[in-house]
């Protein structure tokens, strides 16, 4: 499949919403999904382990054409190395949630989650 079918950001900018969602294909699985409300979402379709998956790469215009292409290439490199970019994103989100929870506990003066003090302090009459 040919790459870089979308010639410039202006093509995306000028895409008018329709009654149903439609795609502006850039090639190799990268496309802009134009929604009826006018929102334009970057998506990348890829296959890994025999399964077809879709990865969200951002919202236009916050994510430009060149940024979406770079993100898509990074994801394709991961897929070529047999690593699912979606799994990496999920792991990063889980780690970020753990950090936020740890910071919240520190701010509230509570012991770290999973520590001995946290287990003893969580018991009634303890």
Secondary structure, DSSP 8 states (H G I E B T S, - for coil): --S-----HHHHHT----SS-EEEEEETTEEEEE-TTS-EEEEEEEEETTEEEEEEEEEETTS-HHHHHHHHHHHHHHHHTT--HHHHHHHHHHHHHHHHHHHHHHHTT---TTSHHHHHHHSTT-
